[in-house]
């Protein structure tokens, strides 16, 4: 039998600048809205807690236990680019504006002649 103090997920160490999904336990357990949001890791304290910055509001969330954080891997943010159909008339319809901007930038730089850095 599993007790409430056992973790269901493996221990993760988060790094400065990581994007995480944070769930505010007080808001969640009291049934209040807006309890889960995306943050960026700011710092880690010796007691194992983190200071986060909420992306949408810029609000600092201090002393967050890692039990209430989940890493948001870049692969998930970039999935639409990685899986987009590049052939076909409607290929661009399923892509976000960010994906289209990235592909446009890649196309522009890939079709230019490489330049040597300036002499010092």
Secondary structure, 3 states (H helix, E strand, C coil): CCCCCCCCCCCCCCCCCCEEEEECHHHHHCCCCCCEEEEEEEEECCCCEEEEEECCCCCEEEEEEHHHEEECCHHHHCHHHHHCCCCCCCHHHHCCHHHHHHHHHHHHHHCCCCCCCCCC
